[in-house]
């Protein structure tokens, strides 16, 4: 690594149960940076340093310290969850460093002045799910959350959406992060006779719930925040998950989106050229985030491409049109994205709109 390189730091899971997601997060960004480097657009090469946190909060904290102190990262980028991000917040504040595009809509991150995002919040996702379910005549839900700081924040996002819609806060059942969902938790979820189960966890508890209730004639369907990885859910559960609704904060990565949102094709082409991979929701989000970060670097300019200079440039971007996907950072807004779509697992184990 050369001293003149622009170092961007990332901590994601590259091993363990979520390694595929972490690799997609890294791959989508690398595909963009490779093209920028080849073009010479910044006059310096971007080096993405990605450290494996194995989905462990302590390792993520250690990675952050290493990225800032040893690798001298200009910015931190694309962390894989709110849990992996929380311990980075005091460090980026101390170092006056941009923390950009975490893969989370958690309210636990969104109040920090160094955090900028490209995705909608979990409260915005929740509002979209509530609206769709109410149109179907489904009003009652029970919420499945993790029993930690981020889990409580995610529940509060769902509860706030209910209150904003004039509804009472829904009941909640919590599960330990990383632990399987058992029959007792399923019984507790269904004890209030909900019309659907509202999930704020990753895909594993969703899969456990669907397997445990697959043979139940009174099966209660699932609606989930984007924290659930839809590709893993479809691949791992299959037909038992049919009818599951998952909120998406990115456009569909399929070819059908290429005309209306040319940036989706740009990302698909860049990823294909980089490593031959097929674009999915995760790599698309990473691609769009990387494109936005490059725009901020260009705005800062060579003379002010420092940690503090990049943070200031990010705050002055205003409206950003990524060729079909629009972000808005005007008037002090640090959370540029508001796009939310709903997908449902249909025949052929495919999520469709």
N, C-alpha and C positions, 0 to 999 in steps of 0.2 A: 504494500500500500504506500503510495507516494504522499508526501506532505501536502502537495497542492490539491489532492483529491478532496471532494466534498463528501464528508462522511455522514451518512444517515443511519441512526441506530434503531434496531427493531428487536423486540423480545416476543417470541411466539412459541407455541408447542410444536417442536419438530420430532418429538418422540412421544410415545404413549398413545392414548385413545384418540386424541385430536390432532395427530401428526399430519394427516392429509389436509386438514384445514390450514394448519400453519404453513405447509408447503405451498398451498394455493395463495395465501397472503403474501408470502415472499415472492412467488413466481409472477404474480400480476404486476408487482412493483418493478421487479427486475426487468421484465419485458419492456416497460416504459423507459427505465433508466438506460437500458442498452441502446435504444433508439436515440435518446437524447445524446448519449456519449458519442455515438457514431456520427451524429450531425454536427457535433462541436458547438452546439447552441449556447452552452454556458461558458465555453472557453476552458473548462476544467471538467474532469470526469467525476461522476457521482459513484460512490461506493456504498452499497447497502450492506451493513454489517448486521446479520441476523443471528441472535443467540437463542438457544433452546431453553425454554423455561419448563418444559414437560408439564405444562398446565399447573404449575406449583407457584403459589404466591411468593414464597420466600426466594425461590430461584429467580423469579421475575424481578424482585427487588435487587438481588445481587447483580443480575444482568444490567439493570439500569445504572447502577454505580459503575460497573465496568465500562459500559458504553460511553458514559460521560467523562470518566476520569482517564481510562486507558486509551480508548479509541477516539476521544475528543469529538464525539458526535456533534454535528451542527444542530441537529434536531432529532427528536424521538418520534417514531412513525409506526402506525399500524399495529399497535399492541392488540393481542387477541381477545381481551375481555376487560371488563371493569375491574375484576378481581386482580388481574395481572397488572393493572394500571395504577391502582390506588397508592401504592407505596412510592411510585415515581413522582407524584404530585409535589411533595415538599422539595424534592431534588431539582425538579425543573424550575420551581419558583426560586430556589437559592441560586441556580445557575442562569436564570433569565433565559430559559430555553423553551422553544416551541414543542408542545406535545400534540402531535397532529394525527387525526383520523383514527382514533381507537375504534375497533370493531365492536362497538357497544353504544346503545342508546340510553344507558343508565343515567338517571338523574344524579347519581353519586359523583359523576365526573363533570357534569355540565356547568357547575357553578365556578369552576376554577379558571382564573384569567389566562392561564397559559394553554388551556385546552381548546383546540379548534376541531370541528368535526365536519364530515360531509353527509352524514346520515340523519334521518329524523330521530326523534327521541322515542323512548318506549311509551311515553304518555300519548304521543301522536299515533303510534302504532295501535295502542289500546283503543283509542277513540275510533279508529277505522274499523277495528274488529267489532266493537260494540254496535256501531252503526249498521254494519252488515248483518249481524246476528239479530238485531231488533227488527230489521226488515223481514227476516225469516220467521219472526214470531218467537225468537229465543231471547228471553230477558234475564233468566237466572243463571248465574255461574258460580263456580267455586274455583279458587286460584291455587295453583301449585307453585311454590317458591322454595328457594334455598333458605336455610336457617342461619344466614350470615348477613353481614352489613350490606352487601350488594343485593342479596335476595330480598331483604326488607325494603331496600330502595326500589327494586323492581315491582314489588307488591304495591308500594305507595303510588307508583306511576299508573298501575291499573286502577287502583282505588280513586285516584284523582280524576281519571277519565270518567269513572262512574259518577262521581259527585258533579263534575262539569255537565254531565248529561241528565242531571236531576235524579240520579239513582242512588240507592244506599251502597255503602262500601260492601263488597262481597266477602263471604267467609274465606279463610285461607288455611291451607295445610302446608306444612313445611317439611322438607326432606334435607338430610345432610348432604352437602356437596360431595359427589363421588360415591355415595352409597346407593344401593339399589332401592327402588320403590317396592314396598311390600304390600301384602293384602290389607293390612291394618290401615295403611295410608290411603289405599283405594277406597276402603269402606268409609273412612272419614271424609274423603273428597265427595263421595256420593250421598252422604248422610242428609244433606240439605235438599236432595232431589234437584240438582241443577239441570238446566237444559244443555249445558256444555261445560267442559273443563277448560279453564283458561290457564295455559302453561307459561311460566316465565323462566323455566330452566333450560339447560341444554337438552340434546335429543335423547340421552340415555333414560331419564325418568319417563319421558314420553313413550319410548319403546317399551319400558316395563309396564306402564299403564295399559297400553294397547294389547300387549300379550296377555296380561292378567284378565282383561275384560273381553278378549276376542270371542269367547264362547258364551258370553252373557247376552241373553235375549233383550235385555233392557240397556244395551250398550249406549253410553253417553259420549258423544263425539268430542274432539279436541280442537281448540283454537290456540295457536302459539305465537309468541313474539318471535322476531327474527333471530333471537339468540339460538333457537333451534336451527340446526343446519339441515335444510330440506333434502339435500342430496344424500346425506347419511341416513336420514329417516326413511327415505324411499328405498335405498339400497339394503338397509338393515332390517326393516320391518315388512316391507312389501305390502301385500293385499290387506293385512290387518290394519294398516294405517290409512286405507282408502277413506276419503271424506275429511281427512284432517286439513284444517286451514292453517296456513303459516303466513304471517305478514312478511312482506319483502320491502326493503328500503332501497333497492336498486331495480332498474328495469330488467326485464327478462333477458338473459344472455343469449337466447336463441336467435337464429337467423332472421326470424320474423320481425325482430326489432331493428334490423340494420338500416332500413329505409327511414323510419321515423326518428331514429336516434343513431346517426352515423358513428358516434363515438363508440357504440357497442361493437360495430364492425372493426373500428380501429383497434380496439382492445383485443378482439378475437384474432385479428391478423398479427398483431404484435406478439401475442402469446404463442401462436402457431409458429411464427418465425423464430421465437426465442428457444422454446423447448418442445414444440410439437403438441402441447397440451390443448385440450378443448376448454373453452371459456365456460365458467360457471358463475354463480352469484358471488362467491367469495373472491375469485380472481378478478372479476369485473370491478368489485368495490375497491380492491387494492389498486387496480389500474387507474380508476378515476381519481383516487386519492393521490397517487403518484403524479398524475398529470397536473393536479391542482398545486401540489407542492412545487413542481417545476415552475409553474406560473409565478408563485410567490418568490422563488429564487431569482427569476428574471426581474421581477419588480424591485427587489432589494438592490440588484445590480452588484457588480464585482466589488465595489468599494465598501458596501454595507452588508456583504454576505457573511455576517457574523451571527452568533446565536441571538443576540439582542436585535440585530438588524433584520433577521428573518422573521422574528416574532412580530416586529413592528410592521413589516411588509405584509404579513398575513392579515393583520388587523386593518389594513387599508385596501384590500383587494376589491371590495364592492361586489358588483354582480359579475359572476364568472359563468360563461356559457361554454361548456366542454363539447360543443358540437352536438347538441341534443339533450344534454343533461345540465340543468342550470342550478347554480349555487348562488346564495346571496349573503355576503358578509358586510353589507352596508349598514350604516348607523350603529356601529358597535356590536353588531350581531356576530357571534363567534361560531354559530352553528348553522352552516350554510344550507344544509339539505332539509327538505320537507316532503320529499317523495315517499309515499307509502302505497303499496299495492297489496292485494290479497291473492294468494294462490291456494288451490285445493288439489290434493292428491287424487288423481283420476285413474282410469284404466291404463294399464301398461306401466304402472308405477311412475307416472310423470306428474309433476306439479304444473297445473295450468291455471290461467286466470279465470 
